[in-house]
């Protein structure tokens, strides 16, 4: 059974940093496209960033220069380093994995999802 489990969320003040992790089990995602999405209350799930099986990255404009996605394929873990956090970054953050190599922005192109981890940024 494939599982993605996020961790590292929490409460942080504006300007602070958090590092999210997503541990995969049940299959290896080495070489697969993986991404981070977020959903704030009352809003649709939105793309944050993604990384391809080749290591290419995509970022939403709202997080570019502040967030960094990375992966450790040996450990089957995806990371999201979040710096200079803003109150508008408050959301539940989800990791997702594709069956294919390329990074994508559309949630519908991801086959596997974690349960999410809450990130709250206070002003």
Secondary structure, DSSP 8 states (H G I E B T S, - for coil): --EEEEE--EEEETT--EEEEEEEESS--TTS-EEEEEE-TTS--EEEEEE-TTS-EEE-TTTTTTEEEEEETTTTEEEEEE-S--GGG-EEEEEEE-SSSS--S-GGG--EE---EEEEEE-
